[in-house]
Amino acid sequence: MEELPRLHHASLIPVTYDHLYRTTTPAQLRPLPTANPDLLIKSAKLSQILLQDAKKVIDMLASSKPFAEGLMNAAQQSKKSVVTNMIQKTGVHTVPDINYNPEGIRLDFYPKSGEDYCHIIINLKWMHL
């Protein structure tokens, strides 16, 4: 029995799947530059610094219920300066961008120097909505 071609329901045009079996990709059609890991290494080194700051905040939240409760209460009352001061007191070198909502808090750590090679995002929940 001969198999009928599949038809697209809207236009009744036969649908082919040839594009799924291509052996070349667009990347293979153009030459790639020689790998230079310098920027990747710089990004990794900056990330290490940011991760140390993120760890300070996470460690304080994980080990101090009064700190976690105070941060949560200040955030829920939209006291951003209190939240920022609490995070600064953890000993971070770089204060993250801080955003919070009824579900939790988000901390975005960027390098001080303004280099945009990397940034670390920490999302923490305190409520399931």
GUKE-516266 format. One record per atom (N, C-alpha, C): atom name; x, y, z; residue number from 1. Coordinates in nm, 3 decimals. Layout:
% residues N
CA	X	Y	Z	NUM
...
This chain:
% residues 129
N	0.084	-0.117	0.000	1
CA	0.000	0.000	0.000	1
C	0.089	0.124	0.000	1
N	0.059	0.217	-0.085	2
CA	0.139	0.338	-0.100	2
C	0.103	0.437	0.010	2
N	0.211	0.494	0.077	3
CA	0.187	0.591	0.184	3
C	0.158	0.727	0.123	3
N	0.054	0.791	0.169	4
CA	0.018	0.923	0.119	4
C	0.101	1.029	0.190	4
N	0.133	1.139	0.118	5
CA	0.210	1.244	0.184	5
C	0.127	1.311	0.293	5
N	0.196	1.357	0.400	6
CA	0.126	1.429	0.506	6
C	0.090	1.566	0.454	6
N	-0.028	1.613	0.489	7
CA	-0.074	1.742	0.442	7
C	-0.090	1.837	0.560	7
N	-0.047	1.959	0.539	8
CA	-0.065	2.063	0.640	8
C	-0.213	2.097	0.642	8
N	-0.274	2.096	0.759	9
CA	-0.419	2.111	0.769	9
C	-0.470	2.243	0.716	9
N	-0.391	2.349	0.722	10
CA	-0.442	2.481	0.681	10
C	-0.440	2.499	0.529	10
N	-0.336	2.452	0.465	11
CA	-0.324	2.481	0.323	11
C	-0.328	2.358	0.233	11
N	-0.330	2.240	0.293	12
CA	-0.330	2.114	0.219	12
C	-0.209	2.102	0.127	12
N	-0.097	2.161	0.173	13
CA	0.030	2.150	0.100	13
C	0.107	2.034	0.164	13
N	0.165	1.947	0.083	14
CA	0.241	1.838	0.142	14
C	0.356	1.891	0.229	14
N	0.372	1.831	0.345	15
CA	0.478	1.871	0.438	15
C	0.594	1.774	0.420	15
N	0.712	1.827	0.400	16
CA	0.830	1.743	0.389	16
C	0.919	1.766	0.509	16
N	1.002	1.669	0.536	17
CA	1.092	1.676	0.651	17
C	1.238	1.672	0.608	17
N	1.265	1.711	0.485	18
CA	1.401	1.709	0.435	18
C	1.494	1.796	0.518	18
N	1.443	1.908	0.569	19
CA	1.527	2.000	0.646	19
C	1.580	1.936	0.775	19
N	1.518	1.830	0.820	20
CA	1.564	1.764	0.941	20
C	1.685	1.675	0.917	20
N	1.715	1.647	0.792	21
CA	1.821	1.553	0.760	21
C	1.939	1.617	0.690	21
N	1.953	1.747	0.701	22
CA	2.067	1.814	0.638	22
C	2.196	1.769	0.704	22
N	2.300	1.760	0.624	23
CA	2.429	1.717	0.680	23
C	2.521	1.835	0.708	23
N	2.489	1.953	0.660	24
CA	2.570	2.071	0.690	24
C	2.486	2.169	0.770	24
N	2.554	2.242	0.854	25
CA	2.487	2.346	0.933	25
C	2.543	2.481	0.891	25
N	2.473	2.589	0.921	26
CA	2.525	2.722	0.885	26
C	2.666	2.747	0.938	26
N	2.700	2.694	1.056	27
CA	2.834	2.714	1.111	27
C	2.940	2.648	1.024	27
N	2.905	2.539	0.957	28
CA	3.002	2.471	0.872	28
C	3.022	2.544	0.740	28
N	2.933	2.633	0.706	29
CA	2.942	2.702	0.578	29
C	3.032	2.825	0.585	29
N	3.065	2.873	0.704	30
CA	3.152	2.990	0.716	30
C	3.271	2.952	0.804	30
N	3.385	3.009	0.778	31
CA	3.503	2.974	0.860	31
C	3.490	3.036	1.000	31
N	3.531	2.961	1.099	32
CA	3.527	3.008	1.236	32
C	3.664	3.065	1.275	32
N	3.665	3.168	1.359	33
CA	3.793	3.223	1.402	33
C	3.867	3.122	1.492	33
N	3.995	3.140	1.502	34
CA	4.075	3.055	1.589	34
C	4.032	3.078	1.733	34
N	4.021	2.972	1.808	35
CA	3.978	2.983	1.947	35
C	4.080	3.061	2.028	35
N	4.031	3.163	2.100	36
CA	4.114	3.242	2.189	36
C	4.042	3.248	2.324	36
N	4.090	3.176	2.423	37
CA	4.016	3.167	2.550	37
C	4.040	3.284	2.645	37
N	4.110	3.388	2.604	38
CA	4.143	3.497	2.696	38
C	4.020	3.560	2.762	38
N	3.918	3.590	2.683	39
CA	3.798	3.651	2.739	39
C	3.723	3.553	2.829	39
N	3.721	3.427	2.791	40
CA	3.656	3.325	2.873	40
C	3.727	3.314	3.008	40
N	3.858	3.316	3.007	41
CA	3.935	3.309	3.131	41
C	3.909	3.431	3.218	41
N	3.908	3.549	3.155	42
CA	3.880	3.673	3.229	42
C	3.740	3.667	3.291	42
N	3.644	3.620	3.215	43
CA	3.507	3.607	3.264	43
C	3.500	3.510	3.381	43
N	3.572	3.400	3.372	44
CA	3.573	3.301	3.480	44
C	3.634	3.359	3.607	44
N	3.741	3.436	3.592	45
CA	3.806	3.497	3.709	45
C	3.715	3.600	3.775	45
N	3.646	3.680	3.695	46
CA	3.551	3.775	3.751	46
C	3.436	3.702	3.819	46
N	3.392	3.592	3.761	47
CA	3.283	3.513	3.820	47
C	3.323	3.458	3.956	47
N	3.449	3.420	3.972	48
CA	3.495	3.369	4.101	48
C	3.476	3.474	4.211	48
N	3.507	3.598	4.180	49
CA	3.492	3.707	4.277	49
C	3.344	3.726	4.311	49
N	3.260	3.726	4.208	50
CA	3.117	3.743	4.230	50
C	3.058	3.627	4.311	50
N	3.105	3.507	4.282	51
CA	3.056	3.390	4.354	51
C	3.093	3.395	4.503	51
N	3.209	3.452	4.534	52
CA	3.249	3.468	4.675	52
C	3.150	3.560	4.747	52
N	3.112	3.670	4.681	53
CA	3.014	3.761	4.741	53
C	2.878	3.693	4.754	53
N	2.836	3.623	4.650	54
CA	2.707	3.553	4.655	54
C	2.707	3.451	4.768	54
N	2.818	3.383	4.786	55
CA	2.829	3.282	4.893	55
C	2.816	3.346	5.030	55
N	2.872	3.465	5.049	56
CA	2.859	3.533	5.178	56
C	2.713	3.558	5.212	56
N	2.636	3.605	5.115	57
CA	2.494	3.632	5.138	57
C	2.419	3.502	5.164	57
N	2.443	3.402	5.082	58
CA	2.375	3.273	5.096	58
C	2.409	3.209	5.231	58
N	2.537	3.214	5.269	59
CA	2.577	3.155	5.397	59
C	2.505	3.223	5.513	59
N	2.494	3.356	5.508	60
CA	2.427	3.428	5.616	60
C	2.278	3.391	5.621	60
N	2.215	3.384	5.504	61
CA	2.073	3.347	5.501	61
C	2.051	3.204	5.551	61
N	2.142	3.115	5.515	62
CA	2.127	2.975	5.553	62
C	2.157	2.950	5.700	62
N	2.240	3.034	5.760	63
CA	2.284	3.006	5.897	63
C	2.219	3.094	6.003	63
N	2.151	3.200	5.963	64
CA	2.094	3.292	6.062	64
C	1.945	3.316	6.035	64
N	1.864	3.251	6.116	65
CA	1.720	3.270	6.101	65
C	1.679	3.415	6.127	65
N	1.735	3.482	6.228	66
CA	1.700	3.624	6.249	66
C	1.736	3.711	6.128	66
N	1.851	3.684	6.066	67
CA	1.891	3.761	5.948	67
C	1.791	3.736	5.834	67
N	1.761	3.610	5.809	68
CA	1.668	3.575	5.701	68
C	1.531	3.636	5.725	68
N	1.484	3.630	5.849	69
CA	1.353	3.687	5.881	69
C	1.353	3.839	5.866	69
N	1.461	3.903	5.911	70
CA	1.471	4.048	5.899	70
C	1.476	4.094	5.754	70
N	1.552	4.021	5.672	71
CA	1.561	4.054	5.530	71
C	1.426	4.036	5.462	71
N	1.360	3.927	5.493	72
CA	1.229	3.899	5.434	72
C	1.126	4.005	5.475	72
N	1.123	4.038	5.603	73
CA	1.028	4.140	5.650	73
C	1.055	4.275	5.585	73
N	1.181	4.316	5.578	74
CA	1.215	4.445	5.516	74
C	1.175	4.446	5.369	74
N	1.201	4.337	5.299	75
CA	1.166	4.329	5.157	75
C	1.015	4.334	5.139	75
N	0.942	4.261	5.221	76
CA	0.796	4.259	5.208	76
C	0.733	4.393	5.243	76
N	0.806	4.474	5.319	77
CA	0.758	4.609	5.352	77
C	0.817	4.714	5.257	77
N	0.883	4.668	5.151	78
CA	0.945	4.755	5.049	78
C	1.047	4.851	5.108	78
N	1.122	4.806	5.205	79
CA	1.228	4.887	5.265	79
C	1.361	4.849	5.199	79
N	1.377	4.897	5.077	80
CA	1.494	4.858	4.997	80
C	1.625	4.899	5.062	80
N	1.629	5.016	5.124	81
CA	1.755	5.060	5.187	81
C	1.793	4.968	5.303	81
N	1.694	4.917	5.377	82
CA	1.722	4.823	5.486	82
C	1.775	4.692	5.428	82
N	1.713	4.643	5.321	83
CA	1.758	4.519	5.256	83
C	1.902	4.537	5.206	83
N	1.928	4.649	5.141	84
CA	2.063	4.676	5.089	84
C	2.165	4.681	5.202	84
N	2.132	4.750	5.311	85
CA	2.224	4.759	5.425	85
C	2.251	4.622	5.486	85
N	2.148	4.540	5.496	86
CA	2.166	4.406	5.551	86
C	2.261	4.324	5.464	86
N	2.245	4.335	5.334	87
CA	2.332	4.260	5.243	87
C	2.474	4.314	5.249	87
N	2.491	4.445	5.259	88
CA	2.624	4.504	5.272	88
C	2.694	4.453	5.397	88
N	2.619	4.436	5.505	89
CA	2.677	4.392	5.632	89
C	2.724	4.247	5.630	89
N	2.690	4.172	5.526	90
CA	2.741	4.035	5.515	90
C	2.888	4.034	5.477	90
N	2.940	4.150	5.435	91
CA	3.081	4.158	5.399	91
C	3.108	4.150	5.250	91
N	3.004	4.168	5.169	92
CA	3.024	4.161	5.024	92
C	3.107	4.280	4.977	92
N	3.185	4.260	4.873	93
CA	3.262	4.368	4.811	93
C	3.178	4.439	4.706	93
N	3.086	4.364	4.646	94
CA	2.999	4.416	4.543	94
C	2.854	4.397	4.587	94
N	2.783	4.507	4.605	95
CA	2.642	4.496	4.643	95
C	2.562	4.463	4.518	95
N	2.482	4.358	4.523	96
CA	2.406	4.318	4.404	96
C	2.288	4.410	4.377	96
N	2.237	4.404	4.256	97
CA	2.107	4.464	4.227	97
C	2.005	4.374	4.297	97
N	1.911	4.435	4.366	98
CA	1.817	4.359	4.448	98
C	1.675	4.384	4.399	98
N	1.605	4.276	4.373	99
CA	1.464	4.283	4.335	99
C	1.390	4.178	4.416	99
N	1.272	4.213	4.460	100
CA	1.193	4.117	4.535	100
C	1.046	4.133	4.500	100
N	0.972	4.028	4.527	101
CA	0.829	4.025	4.504	101
C	0.768	3.935	4.611	101
N	0.638	3.913	4.611	102
CA	0.579	3.829	4.716	102
C	0.633	3.686	4.722	102
N	0.692	3.638	4.613	103
CA	0.744	3.501	4.610	103
C	0.885	3.487	4.664	103
N	0.967	3.592	4.650	104
CA	1.106	3.578	4.692	104
C	1.191	3.698	4.654	104
N	1.321	3.673	4.649	105
CA	1.417	3.779	4.622	105
C	1.514	3.735	4.513	105
N	1.558	3.831	4.434	106
CA	1.655	3.805	4.327	106
C	1.773	3.899	4.348	106
N	1.892	3.842	4.347	107
CA	2.015	3.917	4.363	107
C	2.098	3.902	4.236	107
N	2.130	4.013	4.172	108
CA	2.212	4.012	4.050	108
C	2.348	4.072	4.083	108
N	2.450	3.991	4.080	109
CA	2.586	4.036	4.109	109
C	2.658	4.067	3.979	109
N	2.705	4.192	3.966	110
CA	2.781	4.237	3.849	110
C	2.920	4.280	3.895	110
N	3.021	4.268	3.809	111
CA	3.154	4.317	3.847	111
C	3.151	4.467	3.874	111
N	3.230	4.512	3.971	112
CA	3.238	4.654	4.004	112
C	3.286	4.737	3.886	112
N	3.377	4.683	3.813	113
CA	3.443	4.759	3.707	113
C	3.353	4.790	3.588	113
N	3.232	4.740	3.587	114
CA	3.142	4.765	3.476	114
C	3.167	4.673	3.357	114
N	3.258	4.580	3.373	115
CA	3.283	4.484	3.265	115
C	3.165	4.389	3.258	115
N	3.110	4.374	3.140	116
CA	2.990	4.292	3.126	116
C	3.020	4.152	3.075	116
N	3.132	4.098	3.116	117
CA	3.169	3.964	3.071	117
C	3.090	3.856	3.143	117
N	3.036	3.889	3.259	118
CA	2.965	3.788	3.336	118
C	2.876	3.858	3.438	118
N	2.782	3.785	3.489	119
CA	2.712	3.823	3.611	119
C	2.645	3.700	3.668	119
N	2.622	3.706	3.798	120
CA	2.567	3.592	3.871	120
C	2.428	3.630	3.920	120
N	2.331	3.545	3.896	121
CA	2.194	3.568	3.939	121
C	2.159	3.463	4.045	121
N	2.108	3.512	4.158	122
CA	2.061	3.424	4.264	122
C	1.911	3.451	4.282	122
N	1.830	3.351	4.265	123
CA	1.686	3.360	4.289	123
C	1.653	3.274	4.410	123
N	1.595	3.335	4.511	124
CA	1.558	3.262	4.632	124
C	1.408	3.282	4.657	124
N	1.340	3.175	4.687	125
CA	1.195	3.184	4.713	125
C	1.169	3.176	4.863	125
N	1.066	3.247	4.905	126
CA	1.021	3.235	5.041	126
C	0.872	3.203	5.049	126
N	0.807	3.194	4.933	127
CA	0.665	3.162	4.933	127
C	0.627	3.097	4.799	127
N	0.541	2.997	4.805	128
CA	0.484	2.939	4.683	128
C	0.352	3.007	4.656	128
N	0.339	3.066	4.539	129
CA	0.212	3.128	4.501	129
C	0.140	3.044	4.400	129
